[in-house]
Amino acid sequence: MKERFCMPVIAQGSNAIYVRIGFCPDVVKFTEWATGLKFEWYRGQGNDTGLTKDATGDGTVQTAQGVNLVYFDDLPHKLTSTPTVVEAGNWADANGIEFTSDVTGLTDHALLMVEAWRIDIPFTRGIHDGTTNNNTYFEDSSMDFAKQGVTGGQKWILMNMSNNNYAHISSVVKVNDKYSRLMLSDSAGSATTAADIDTGDVAMVIQKDMAQYPLSDYGHMS
């Protein structure tokens, strides 16, 4: 079962709220008790996103407001500056969350019950900023994939969300000071361009054992 964090938070008007939870969450929720409004966030959505639900249960997807992952370098009462925002893909660096100032429900003295659940199965995401298109690698210079637990040996799969193509990851390569390059292959380890990576493509990087069925192009499910 996921580790669960739960605590009451009192909103301070339309101001961002930072909560130190001690780990990176997979799922975050809060309930505003006076109105029944609920807010939900899932790490796969990325930062500054969420889902707002009113008291009747009707939901609205938020794409420019919500939760950011953050890093607290000290206990909240000892901070002298706001925590640092962590890119959602670099989840291993996060130990807290920010509710952005524009989240619905952050009114003066509103009582929020905040809940967060720890990650069970690691996965990450990135944006290809390499200069080469349709090559045998994916690169995101802001990411350290090794730090997020990604390994080679065809144990992980990269799914190109921009075109629904995918490939296995044969190795994780260090570029400058980060392991930011993923070498792509078929299930046997032979280099492939089949993921059709272009600059700006968004990709999910997931463990092979949690990939959905079917993924048969490279013999994964055959």
N, CA, C and O of each residue as an XYZ file, in Angstrom:
888
protein
N       0.847     -1.198      0.000
C       0.000      0.000      0.000
C       0.879      1.243      0.000
O       1.921      1.263      0.655
N       0.474      2.273     -0.722
C       1.222      3.506     -0.771
C       1.273      4.167      0.608
O       0.310      4.105      1.373
N       2.417      4.804      0.917
C       2.502      5.629      2.106
C       1.643      6.864      1.895
O       1.702      7.489      0.836
N       0.842      7.221      2.897
C      -0.102      8.329      2.778
C       0.259      9.432      3.762
O       0.575      9.174      4.924
N       0.203     10.661      3.274
C       0.430     11.853      4.084
C      -0.892     12.599      4.162
O      -1.600     12.712      3.162
N      -1.234     13.113      5.351
C      -2.506     13.826      5.513
C      -2.339     14.901      6.578
O      -1.864     14.618      7.678
N      -2.725     16.135      6.258
C      -2.669     17.200      7.260
C      -3.605     18.340      6.877
O      -3.865     18.557      5.694
N      -4.118     19.076      7.877
C      -4.937     20.254      7.578
C      -4.046     21.433      7.216
O      -2.974     21.619      7.792
N      -4.504     22.226      6.255
C      -3.790     23.428      5.823
C      -4.796     24.565      5.768
O      -5.900     24.396      5.251
N      -4.419     25.729      6.303
C      -5.298     26.896      6.273
C      -4.833     27.834      5.167
O      -3.709     28.335      5.200
N      -5.704     28.069      4.187
C      -5.356     28.933      3.065
C      -5.171     30.372      3.537
O      -5.802     30.809      4.500
N      -4.303     31.096      2.851
C      -3.978     32.481      3.208
C      -4.325     33.395      2.035
O      -3.453     34.044      1.456
N      -5.601     33.433      1.699
C      -6.016     34.224      0.558
C      -5.495     33.609     -0.734
O      -5.204     32.415     -0.789
N      -5.381     34.426     -1.763
C      -4.918     33.927     -3.061
C      -3.393     33.942     -3.106
O      -2.792     34.633     -3.927
N      -2.790     33.184     -2.228
C      -1.339     33.060     -2.163
C      -0.956     31.604     -2.343
O      -1.681     30.707     -1.912
N       0.181     31.371     -2.978
C       0.664     29.998     -3.119
C       0.918     29.401     -1.744
O       1.320     30.101     -0.815
N       0.680     28.108     -1.627
C       0.917     27.382     -0.377
C       1.935     26.291     -0.652
O       1.825     25.566     -1.641
N       2.926     26.173      0.224
C       3.963     25.150      0.101
C       3.832     24.190      1.282
O       3.757     24.607      2.438
N       3.808     22.899      0.967
C       3.644     21.878      2.001
C       4.788     20.880      1.903
O       4.986     20.257      0.860
N       5.534     20.729      2.976
C       6.620     19.748      3.010
C       6.044     18.416      3.457
O       5.527     18.303      4.569
N       6.131     17.399      2.594
C       5.568     16.095      2.932
C       6.641     15.030      3.132
O       6.346     13.938      3.618
N       7.883     15.338      2.760
C       8.985     14.425      3.043
C       9.273     13.402      1.970
O      10.217     12.623      2.102
N       8.480     13.383      0.903
C       8.709     12.479     -0.223
C       8.043     13.051     -1.461
O       7.276     14.010     -1.377
N       8.337     12.460     -2.610
C       7.665     12.880     -3.838
C       6.345     12.130     -3.971
O       6.337     10.900     -3.912
N       5.239     12.828     -4.147
C       3.957     12.150     -4.264
C       3.638     11.719     -5.696
O       4.091     12.336     -6.661
N       2.864     10.667     -5.813
C       2.296     10.257     -7.091
C       0.949     10.930     -7.309
O       0.605     11.319     -8.426
N       0.185     11.063     -6.212
C      -1.165     11.630     -6.255
C      -1.309     12.615     -5.100
O      -0.865     12.344     -3.984
N      -1.933     13.763     -5.377
C      -2.214     14.770     -4.352
C      -3.693     15.140     -4.441
O      -4.242     15.279     -5.534
N      -4.325     15.298     -3.292
C      -5.721     15.746     -3.246
C      -5.900     16.738     -2.108
O      -5.216     16.658     -1.087
N      -6.826     17.678     -2.291
C      -7.288     18.414     -1.123
C      -8.790     18.609     -1.200
O      -9.371     18.663     -2.284
N      -9.408     18.714     -0.035
C     -10.840     18.992      0.081
C     -11.010     20.288      0.859
O     -10.425     20.455      1.929
N     -11.808     21.202      0.324
C     -12.124     22.456      1.010
C     -13.444     22.231      1.735
O     -14.498     22.107      1.111
N     -13.370     22.180      3.061
C     -14.500     21.664      3.844
C     -15.727     22.557      3.815
O     -16.844     22.047      3.913
N     -15.572     23.852      3.686
C     -16.738     24.740      3.738
C     -17.640     24.568      2.527
O     -18.860     24.690      2.645
N     -17.055     24.283      1.351
C     -17.835     24.214      0.117
C     -17.904     22.814     -0.483
O     -18.736     22.558     -1.354
N     -17.051     21.915     -0.037
C     -17.002     20.586     -0.627
C     -16.169     20.520     -1.891
O     -16.091     19.467     -2.523
N     -15.540     21.630     -2.273
C     -14.692     21.632     -3.454
C     -13.508     20.699     -3.250
O     -12.932     20.629     -2.165
N     -13.152     19.978     -4.323
C     -12.023     19.064     -4.270
C     -11.051     19.367     -5.407
O     -11.436     19.835     -6.479
N      -9.790     19.086     -5.137
C      -8.757     19.280     -6.142
C      -7.875     18.035     -6.167
O      -7.508     17.509     -5.116
N      -7.530     17.557     -7.384
C      -6.715     16.357     -7.523
C      -5.578     16.618     -8.513
O      -5.715     17.397     -9.456
N      -4.461     15.949     -8.269
C      -3.301     16.074     -9.153
C      -2.614     14.727     -9.245
O      -2.513     13.997     -8.259
N      -2.141     14.405    -10.443
C      -1.416     13.162    -10.705
C      -0.071     13.510    -11.329
O      -0.011     14.339    -12.237
N       1.001     12.895    -10.860
C       2.348     13.260    -11.302
C       2.531     13.157    -12.806
O       3.281     13.934    -13.396
N       1.844     12.192    -13.435
C       1.967     12.037    -14.879
C       1.449     13.225    -15.662
O       1.791     13.388    -16.834
N       0.619     14.071    -15.028
C       0.114     15.273    -15.706
C       1.208     16.315    -15.886
O       1.130     17.139    -16.798
N       2.217     16.291    -15.039
C       3.230     17.339    -15.045
C       2.858     18.462    -14.095
O       1.778     18.458    -13.504
N       3.759     19.420    -13.952
C       3.548     20.546    -13.037
C       2.484     21.509    -13.533
O       2.150     21.553    -14.717
N       1.959     22.286    -12.576
C       1.018     23.376    -12.847
C      -0.235     22.877    -13.559
O      -0.729     23.504    -14.496
N      -0.730     21.752    -13.101
C      -1.945     21.155    -13.668
C      -2.795     20.612    -12.522
O      -2.388     20.646    -11.361
N      -3.976     20.114    -12.865
C      -4.822     19.501    -11.853
C      -6.232     19.289    -12.355
O      -6.542     19.539    -13.520
N      -7.077     18.823    -11.457
C      -8.483     18.573    -11.748
C      -9.303     19.123    -10.586
O      -9.178     18.655     -9.454
N     -10.139     20.118    -10.869
C     -11.007     20.713     -9.854
C     -12.386     20.075     -9.928
O     -12.953     19.928    -11.010
N     -12.923     19.697     -8.768
C     -14.273     19.129     -8.706
C     -15.118     19.948     -7.743
O     -14.716     20.201     -6.607
N     -16.314     20.367     -8.216
C     -17.197     21.103     -7.320
C     -17.953     20.142     -6.413
O     -17.743     18.930     -6.473
N     -18.828     20.677     -5.577
C     -19.523     19.855     -4.584
C     -20.408     18.784     -5.209
O     -20.713     17.786     -4.556
N     -20.831     18.970     -6.470
C     -21.670     17.984     -7.145
C     -20.849     16.897     -7.825
O     -21.397     15.898     -8.292
N     -19.520     17.093     -7.882
C     -18.652     16.094     -8.512
C     -18.245     16.432     -9.929
O     -17.447     15.715    -10.534
N     -18.794     17.536    -10.478
C     -18.414     17.933    -11.838
C     -16.959     18.409    -11.839
O     -16.549     19.203    -10.993
N     -16.192     17.906    -12.809
C     -14.771     18.200    -12.829
C     -14.363     19.121    -13.967
O     -14.976     19.122    -15.034
N     -13.319     19.903    -13.723
C     -12.734     20.782    -14.731
C     -11.234     20.562    -14.749
O     -10.573     20.715    -13.721
N     -10.687     20.206    -15.905
C      -9.251     20.006    -16.032
C      -8.561     21.366    -16.064
O      -8.948     22.257    -16.819
N      -7.529     21.508    -15.229
C      -6.759     22.743    -15.177
C      -5.403     22.507    -15.831
O      -4.693     21.566    -15.476
N      -5.043     23.363    -16.788
C      -3.771     23.188    -17.491
C      -2.796     24.323    -17.226
O      -1.682     24.301    -17.748
N      -3.178     25.306    -16.436
C      -2.279     26.418    -16.135
C      -2.377     26.821    -14.667
O      -2.056     27.955    -14.310
N      -2.815     25.909    -13.826
C      -2.861     26.135    -12.392
C      -2.903     24.773    -11.717
O      -3.360     23.795    -12.308
N      -2.433     24.710    -10.498
C      -2.511     23.425     -9.803
C      -1.344     23.184     -8.879
O      -1.023     24.021     -8.035
N      -0.707     22.037     -9.039
C       0.363     21.592     -8.159
C       1.699     21.621     -8.893
O       1.791     21.231    -10.057
N       2.725     22.085     -8.201
C       4.105     21.938     -8.619
C       4.848     21.100     -7.595
O       4.607     21.225     -6.395
N       5.751     20.246     -8.063
C       6.671     19.595     -7.149
C       7.730     20.602     -6.727
O       8.170     21.419     -7.536
N       8.145     20.549     -5.459
C       9.157     21.482     -4.960
C      10.139     20.756     -4.049
O       9.899     19.636     -3.598
N      11.262     21.442     -3.794
C      12.268     20.924     -2.870
C      12.439     21.896     -1.707
O      12.766     23.064     -1.914
N      12.218     21.411     -0.479
C      12.487     22.167      0.742
C      13.910     21.861      1.183
O      14.256     20.694      1.368
N      14.734     22.873      1.353
C      16.094     22.637      1.842
C      16.190     22.742      3.358
O      17.273     22.611      3.927
N      15.044     22.980      4.017
C      14.999     23.014      5.478
C      13.551     22.862      5.911
O      12.650     22.800      5.075
N      13.330     22.803      7.209
C      11.964     22.732      7.717
C      11.231     24.036      7.409
O      11.854     25.096      7.350
N       9.907     23.966      7.211
C       9.170     25.164      6.784
C       9.389     26.385      7.674
O       9.544     27.493      7.160
N       9.405     26.210      8.991
C       9.519     27.372      9.874
C      10.922     27.976      9.873
O      11.136     29.044     10.446
N      11.881     27.298      9.230
C      13.249     27.812      9.157
C      13.585     28.435      7.800
O      14.671     28.985      7.617
N      12.662     28.346      6.863
C      12.946     28.839      5.507
C      13.038     30.361      5.483
O      12.336     31.060      6.213
N      13.914     30.843      4.631
C      14.022     32.290      4.398
C      13.622     32.663      2.974
O      13.568     33.844      2.631
N      13.342     31.657      2.147
C      12.875     31.883      0.775
C      11.973     30.726      0.384
O      11.961     29.685      1.041
N      11.214     30.916     -0.697
C      10.271     29.883     -1.111
C      11.014     28.653     -1.614
O      12.105     28.784     -2.168
N      10.454     27.469     -1.437
C      11.079     26.247     -1.942
C      11.259     26.289     -3.463
O      10.545     26.997     -4.174
N      12.216     25.525     -3.929
C      12.555     25.496     -5.353
C      11.642     24.553     -6.109
O      11.447     23.410     -5.697
N      11.076     25.028     -7.225
C      10.236     24.169     -8.057
C      11.099     23.107     -8.734
O      12.173     23.408     -9.256
N      10.621     21.863     -8.722
C      11.313     20.721     -9.318
C      10.544     20.278    -10.556
O       9.333     20.069    -10.492
N      11.229     20.135    -11.669
C      10.571     19.621    -12.870
C       9.958     18.265    -12.565
O      10.584     17.431    -11.911
N       8.731     18.039    -13.036
C       8.001     16.823    -12.672
C       8.751     15.552    -13.049
O       8.646     14.539    -12.357
N       9.509     15.601    -14.147
C      10.266     14.428    -14.549
C      11.383     14.085    -13.592
O      11.763     12.921    -13.469
N      11.916     15.095    -12.907
C      12.992     14.890    -11.937
C      12.425     14.650    -10.541
O      12.875     15.251     -9.565
N      11.447     13.780    -10.460
C      10.671     13.598     -9.233
C      11.518     13.217     -8.024
O      11.135     13.518     -6.893
N      12.657     12.563     -8.234
C      13.471     12.104     -7.105
C      14.016     13.262     -6.281
O      14.432     13.061     -5.140
N      14.021     14.476     -6.841
C      14.536     15.641     -6.120
C      13.482     16.304     -5.235
O      13.817     17.184     -4.441
N      12.234     15.907     -5.353
C      11.142     16.610     -4.674
C      10.851     16.020     -3.294
O      10.919     14.808     -3.089
N      10.524     16.916     -2.350
C      10.069     16.469     -1.027
C       8.865     17.266     -0.542
O       8.506     17.223      0.635
N       8.246     17.996     -1.475
C       7.077     18.771     -1.108
C       6.306     19.210     -2.334
O       6.651     18.864     -3.465
N       5.242     19.989     -2.088
C       4.368     20.443     -3.166
C       4.036     21.920     -2.985
O       4.078     22.458     -1.879
N       3.710     22.546     -4.089
C       3.176     23.904     -4.096
C       1.782     23.878     -4.696
O       1.579     23.303     -5.765
N       0.814     24.497     -4.019
C      -0.462     24.809     -4.640
C      -0.325     26.232     -5.182
O      -0.156     27.176     -4.409
N      -0.398     26.390     -6.506
C      -0.185     27.708     -7.094
C      -1.287     28.675     -6.652
O      -2.388     28.261     -6.289
N      -0.968     29.964     -6.692
C      -1.846     30.981     -6.104
C      -3.205     31.071     -6.772
O      -4.156     31.583     -6.181
N      -3.306     30.568     -8.026
C      -4.570     30.687     -8.749
C      -5.469     29.467     -8.615
O      -6.498     29.393     -9.286
N      -5.108     28.508     -7.764
C      -5.954     27.327     -7.574
C      -7.274     27.730     -6.930
O      -7.297     28.448     -5.930
N      -8.372     27.259     -7.513
C      -9.692     27.529     -6.947
C      -9.782     26.941     -5.544
O      -9.388     25.796     -5.324
N     -10.296     27.715     -4.599
C     -10.438     27.237     -3.229
C      -9.469     27.871     -2.259
O      -9.625     27.735     -1.046
N      -8.456     28.571     -2.783
C      -7.493     29.223     -1.893
C      -8.005     30.608     -1.508
O      -7.498     31.629     -1.974
N      -9.016     30.618     -0.653
C      -9.581     31.866     -0.142
C      -9.162     32.029      1.313
O      -8.727     31.071      1.952
N      -9.294     33.244      1.830
C      -8.854     33.521      3.198
C      -9.450     32.545      4.202
O     -10.667     32.371      4.265
N      -8.590     31.915      4.978
C      -8.949     31.064      6.110
C      -9.694     29.785      5.719
O     -10.267     29.112      6.575
N      -9.684     29.453      4.429
C     -10.322     28.195      4.009
C      -9.535     27.020      4.598
O      -8.307     26.981      4.522
N     -10.256     26.075      5.179
C      -9.616     24.892      5.763
C      -9.546     23.788      4.716
O     -10.571     23.315      4.226
N      -8.335     23.388      4.382
C      -8.107     22.351      3.389
C      -7.560     21.108      4.073
O      -6.670     21.205      4.918
N      -8.079     19.956      3.719
C      -7.480     18.696      4.143
C      -6.640     18.191      2.976
O      -7.179     17.787      1.945
N      -5.329     18.215      3.140
C      -4.401     17.843      2.075
C      -3.957     16.404      2.268
O      -3.555     16.008      3.361
N      -4.034     15.620      1.186
C      -3.604     14.227      1.204
C      -2.616     13.995      0.063
O      -2.758     14.577     -1.012
N      -1.621     13.152      0.296
C      -0.643     12.819     -0.739
C      -0.210     11.373     -0.560
O      -0.078     10.883      0.562
N       0.010     10.694     -1.692
C       0.408      9.287     -1.677
C       1.757      9.129     -2.359
O       1.992      9.676     -3.436
N       2.653      8.362     -1.704
C       4.000      8.152     -2.224
C       3.972      7.306     -3.497
O       3.047      6.523     -3.711
N       4.993      7.472     -4.337
C       5.144      6.710     -5.572
C       5.326      5.228     -5.269
O       6.128      4.869     -4.407
N       4.598      4.370     -5.963
C       4.784      2.918     -5.895
C       5.704      2.440     -7.010
O       6.674      1.725     -6.760
N       5.395      2.839     -8.241
C       6.147      2.387     -9.415
C       6.725      3.617    -10.114
O       5.969      4.463    -10.591
N       8.049      3.729    -10.180
C       8.635      4.916    -10.791
C       8.424      4.953    -12.300
O       8.506      3.926    -12.974
N       8.159      6.109    -12.806
C       8.205      6.392    -14.239
C       8.527      7.869    -14.355
O       8.419      8.612    -13.380
N       8.914      8.286    -15.517
C       9.208      9.700    -15.696
C       8.838     10.127    -17.104
O       8.378      9.317    -17.909
N       9.037     11.383    -17.390
C       8.706     11.926    -18.701
C       9.762     12.945    -19.077
O      10.481     13.456    -18.220
N       9.848     13.236    -20.361
C      10.825     14.219    -20.824
C      10.405     14.791    -22.155
O       9.461     14.312    -22.784
N      11.121     15.834    -22.586
C      10.892     16.485    -23.875
C      12.201     16.460    -24.642
O      13.226     16.936    -24.152
N      12.166     15.909    -25.836
C      13.393     15.769    -26.627
C      13.884     17.143    -27.074
O      13.229     17.826    -27.861
N      15.061     17.540    -26.552
C      15.653     18.796    -26.998
C      16.975     18.568    -27.720
O      17.761     19.496    -27.909
N      17.210     17.312    -28.122
C      18.360     17.043    -28.968
C      18.157     17.655    -30.345
O      17.021     17.838    -30.785
N      19.222     17.964    -31.008
C      19.109     18.644    -32.302
C      18.859     17.690    -33.455
O      18.535     18.122    -34.562
N      19.007     16.388    -33.203
C      18.855     15.403    -34.273
C      17.476     14.762    -34.220
O      17.061     14.273    -33.169
N      16.766     14.758    -35.335
C      15.464     14.112    -35.419
C      15.599     12.680    -35.933
O      16.546     12.341    -36.643
N      14.627     11.852    -35.556
C      14.516     10.478    -36.067
C      15.838      9.725    -35.934
O      16.291      9.088    -36.885
N      16.451      9.799    -34.763
C      17.694      9.096    -34.514
C      17.457      7.986    -33.502
O      16.318      7.705    -33.131
N      18.534      7.362    -33.062
C      18.434      6.204    -32.179
C      18.558      6.594    -30.714
O      18.918      5.766    -29.877
N      18.261      7.853    -30.400
C      18.310      8.255    -28.994
C      17.265      9.327    -28.715
O      16.763     10.000    -29.616
N      16.958      9.457    -27.421
C      16.081     10.512    -26.909
C      16.887     11.273    -25.873
O      17.571     10.667    -25.048
N      16.809     12.606    -25.910
C      17.607     13.392    -24.972
C      16.810     14.558    -24.418
O      16.161     15.296    -25.159
N      16.872     14.712    -23.101
C      16.299     15.877    -22.428
C      17.390     16.419    -21.505
O      17.687     15.819    -20.472
N      17.984     17.546    -21.877
C      19.155     18.053    -21.167
C      18.858     18.488    -19.737
O      19.780     18.661    -18.940
N      17.578     18.667    -19.403
C      17.219     19.055    -18.037
C      17.077     17.853    -17.111
O      16.943     18.014    -15.898
N      17.105     16.657    -17.675
C      16.831     15.446    -16.915
C      18.096     14.685    -16.556
O      19.086     14.718    -17.287
N      18.051     13.996    -15.417
C      19.043     12.984    -15.080
C      18.270     11.680    -14.910
O      17.784     11.371    -13.823
N      18.164     10.917    -16.005
C      17.322      9.724    -15.999
C      17.833      8.661    -15.033
O      17.041      7.927    -14.441
N      19.150      8.574    -14.870
C      19.695      7.584    -13.944
C      19.246      7.886    -12.517
O      18.968      6.968    -11.746
N      19.176      9.152    -12.169
C      18.746      9.544    -10.827
C      17.300      9.173    -10.579
O      16.896      8.963     -9.435
N      16.507      9.091    -11.658
C      15.098      8.703    -11.536
C      14.921      7.181    -11.569
O      13.794      6.686    -11.530
N      16.022      6.445    -11.639
C      15.965      4.986    -11.592
C      15.959      4.291    -12.929
O      15.894      3.063    -12.981
N      16.027      5.053    -14.032
C      15.974      4.451    -15.371
C      17.292      3.737    -15.661
O      18.369      4.278    -15.408
N      17.199      2.519    -16.192
C      18.365      1.718    -16.545
C      18.245      1.212    -17.975
O      17.186      1.313    -18.594
N      19.346      0.666    -18.494
C      19.339      0.089    -19.831
C      19.002     -1.385    -19.801
O      18.342     -1.871    -18.882
N      19.467     -2.095    -20.826
C      19.216     -3.527    -20.884
C      17.808     -3.918    -21.266
O      17.357     -5.019    -20.952
N      17.104     -3.015    -21.949
C      15.734     -3.269    -22.415
C      14.762     -3.535    -21.253
O      13.780     -4.260    -21.419
N      15.036     -2.952    -20.083
C      14.140     -3.105    -18.938
C      13.121     -1.970    -18.853
O      12.154     -2.048    -18.096
N      13.348     -0.918    -19.638
C      12.452      0.233    -19.671
C      12.026      0.489    -21.112
O      12.719      0.124    -22.062
N      10.869      1.125    -21.245
C      10.316      1.454    -22.556
C      10.060      2.958    -22.624
O       9.575      3.563    -21.668
N      10.392      3.543    -23.761
C      10.071      4.940    -24.030
C       8.880      4.988    -24.971
O       8.917      4.414    -26.060
N       7.830      5.670    -24.552
C       6.631      5.823    -25.373
C       6.562      7.274    -25.842
O       6.437      8.190    -25.029
N       6.645      7.476    -27.149
C       6.572      8.817    -27.726
C       5.107      9.250    -27.758
O       4.323      8.779    -28.583
N       4.754     10.155    -26.844
C       3.361     10.578    -26.729
C       2.939     11.465    -27.899
O       1.750     11.715    -28.095
N       3.920     11.941    -28.679
C       3.611     12.816    -29.810
C       3.164     12.053    -31.044
O       2.523     12.620    -31.928
N       3.504     10.753    -31.109
C       3.105      9.991    -32.297
C       2.731      8.539    -31.991
O       2.463      7.763    -32.909
N       2.710      8.166    -30.697
C       2.310      6.825    -30.259
C       3.288      5.725    -30.666
O       2.933      4.547    -30.620
N       4.496      6.079    -31.059
C       5.532      5.082    -31.319
C       6.334      4.832    -30.055
O       6.294      5.633    -29.121
N       7.060      3.725    -30.022
C       7.819      3.414    -28.821
C       9.042      2.578    -29.160
O       9.179      2.045    -30.261
N       9.930      2.482    -28.168
C      11.127      1.659    -28.304
C      11.604      1.282    -26.913
O      11.197      1.879    -25.917
N      12.483      0.269    -26.859
C      13.122     -0.105    -25.608
C      14.344      0.785    -25.370
O      14.849      1.417    -26.298
N      14.807      0.827    -24.134
C      15.984      1.616    -23.774
C      17.152      0.659    -23.556
O      17.131     -0.175    -22.650
N      18.166      0.796    -24.400
C      19.307     -0.114    -24.315
C      20.357      0.370    -23.326
O      21.038     -0.442    -22.700
N      20.496      1.704    -23.177
C      21.462      2.243    -22.223
C      21.118      3.691    -21.905
O      20.397      4.357    -22.648
N      21.651      4.161    -20.780
C      21.476      5.546    -20.349
C      22.854      6.198    -20.388
O      23.783      5.729    -19.730
N      22.990      7.278    -21.158
C      24.307      7.850    -21.453
C      24.453      9.215    -20.790
O      23.533     10.033    -20.798
N      25.638      9.440    -20.214
C      25.935     10.721    -19.572
C      26.375     11.735    -20.613
O      27.289     11.479    -21.397
N      25.715     12.894    -20.616
C      26.068     14.000    -21.496
C      26.347     15.204    -20.602
O      25.487     15.627    -19.829
N      27.555     15.751    -20.713
C      27.998     16.794    -19.783
C      27.944     16.238    -18.356
O      28.700     15.322    -18.032
N      27.077     16.767    -17.503
C      27.085     16.316    -16.110
C      25.835     15.522    -15.726
O      25.609     15.260    -14.545
N      25.016     15.135    -16.720
C      23.781     14.420    -16.423
C      23.615     13.217    -17.345
O      24.092     13.209    -18.480
N      22.922     12.195    -16.823
C      22.551     11.047    -17.649
C      21.242     11.391    -18.355
O      20.164     10.938    -17.969
N      21.369     12.204    -19.399
C      20.199     12.795    -20.044
C      19.838     12.157    -21.380
O      18.837     12.532    -21.990
N      20.646     11.190    -21.848
C      20.401     10.593    -23.158
C      20.022      9.121    -23.013
O      20.701      8.358    -22.326
N      18.930      8.736    -23.668
C      18.449      7.355    -23.670
C      18.674      6.765    -25.052
O      18.123      7.253    -26.038
N      19.488      5.711    -25.125
C      19.718      5.028    -26.390
C      18.580      4.036    -26.625
O      18.209      3.290    -25.719
N      18.028      4.026    -27.834
C      16.805      3.285    -28.136
C      17.103      2.048    -28.972
O      17.975      2.056    -29.842
N      16.348      0.972    -28.684
C      16.567     -0.301    -29.372
C      15.265     -1.073    -29.471
O      14.242     -0.681    -28.910
N      15.329     -2.202    -30.212
C      14.216     -3.147    -30.155
C      14.422     -4.037    -28.933
O      15.359     -3.824    -28.165
N      13.561     -5.025    -28.748
C      13.627     -5.845    -27.543
C      14.884     -6.692    -27.479
O      15.251     -7.167    -26.404
N      15.555     -6.893    -28.610
C      16.782     -7.691    -28.643
C      18.028     -6.839    -28.436
O      19.134     -7.372    -28.344
N      17.862     -5.521    -28.361
C      19.000     -4.645    -28.130
C      19.586     -4.010    -29.361
O      20.592     -3.307    -29.262
N      18.989     -4.232    -30.537
C      19.491     -3.615    -31.771
C      18.965     -2.187    -31.892
O      17.770     -1.944    -31.723
N      19.857     -1.248    -32.184
C      19.477      0.166    -32.276
C      18.343      0.366    -33.275
O      18.304     -0.281    -34.321
N      17.417      1.272    -32.942
C      16.271      1.507    -33.820
C      15.873      2.973    -33.806
O      16.068      3.673    -32.813
N      15.314      3.427    -34.920
C      14.759      4.780    -35.019
C      13.234      4.746    -34.993
O      12.582      5.751    -35.277
N      12.671      3.599    -34.655
C      11.225      3.407    -34.796
C      10.390      4.303    -33.884
O       9.208      4.518    -34.151
N      10.986      4.830    -32.811
C      10.218      5.741    -31.954
C      10.006      7.086    -32.628
O       9.195      7.890    -32.169
N      10.741      7.342    -33.732
C      10.539      8.525    -34.566
C      10.593      9.806    -33.734
O       9.661     10.609    -33.740
N      11.699      9.976    -33.024
C      11.861     11.111    -32.118
C      12.214     12.380    -32.883
O      13.201     12.421    -33.617
N      11.398     13.412    -32.703
C      11.677     14.729    -33.264
C      11.826     15.732    -32.126
O      11.292     15.523    -31.036
N      12.536     16.800    -32.372
C      12.713     17.841    -31.366
C      11.355     18.355    -30.889
O      10.493     18.712    -31.692
N      11.182     18.385    -29.571
C       9.923     18.831    -28.983
C       8.968     17.716    -28.634
O       7.957     17.961    -27.975
N       9.259     16.485    -29.060
C       8.374     15.358    -28.731
C       8.392     15.076    -27.227
O       9.443     15.112    -26.588
N       7.221     14.797    -26.682
C       7.075     14.427    -25.278
C       7.038     12.911    -25.178
O       6.335     12.249    -25.941
N       7.798     12.362    -24.234
C       7.836     10.910    -24.086
C       7.656     10.516    -22.622
O       8.105     11.213    -21.712
N       6.991      9.388    -22.422
C       6.908      8.763    -21.106
C       7.923      7.626    -21.071
O       8.071      6.881    -22.040
N       8.615      7.502    -19.952
C       9.608      6.451    -19.772
C       9.128      5.571    -18.633
O       9.058      6.008    -17.484
N       8.797      4.327    -18.955
C       8.152      3.440    -17.982
C       8.877      2.112    -17.905
O       9.544      1.700    -18.854
N       8.744      1.445    -16.775
C       9.305      0.117    -16.629
C       8.581     -0.851    -17.562
O       7.363     -0.783    -17.724
N       9.337     -1.733    -18.159
C       8.776     -2.680    -19.123
C       7.645     -3.507    -18.517
O       6.661     -3.809    -19.193
N       7.786     -3.871    -17.253
C       6.796     -4.737    -16.614
C       5.470     -4.037    -16.340
O       4.476     -4.699    -16.041
N       5.437     -2.711    -16.435
C       4.171     -2.011    -16.217
C       3.573     -1.486    -17.510
O       2.561     -0.785    -17.487
N       4.197     -1.822    -18.650
C       3.659     -1.382    -19.935
C       2.321     -2.057    -20.211
O       2.108     -3.209    -19.833
N       1.424     -1.333    -20.873
C       0.107     -1.903    -21.145
C       0.160     -2.911    -22.295
O       1.115     -2.927    -23.072
N      -0.839     -3.724    -22.393
C      -0.995     -4.679    -23.493
C      -1.934     -4.055    -24.529
O      -2.916     -3.428    -24.131
N      -1.685     -4.192    -25.839
C      -0.517     -4.865    -26.434
C       0.579     -3.884    -26.825
O       0.312     -2.727    -27.150
N       1.807     -4.363    -26.788
C       2.944     -3.658    -27.351
C       3.755     -4.718    -28.092
O       4.758     -5.216    -27.581
N       3.323     -5.046    -29.268
C       3.856     -6.232    -29.959
C       4.878     -5.922    -31.048
O       5.505     -6.847    -31.564
N       5.068     -4.665    -31.412
C       5.904     -4.346    -32.568
C       7.322     -4.869    -32.434
O       7.938     -5.254    -33.428
N       7.850     -4.887    -31.205
C       9.223     -5.351    -31.015
C       9.287     -6.681    -30.281
O      10.318     -7.030    -29.705
N       8.184     -7.425    -30.303
C       8.182     -8.729    -29.690
C       7.978     -8.708    -28.187
O       8.090     -9.745    -27.533
N       7.677     -7.534    -27.627
C       7.522     -7.432    -26.190
C       6.394     -8.336    -25.684
O       6.529     -8.977    -24.642
N       5.287     -8.384    -26.420
C       4.134     -9.157    -25.988
C       3.904    -10.405    -26.827
O       2.936    -11.132    -26.604
N       4.786    -10.660    -27.792
C       4.522    -11.783    -28.716
C       4.932    -13.106    -28.091
O       4.785    -14.156    -28.716
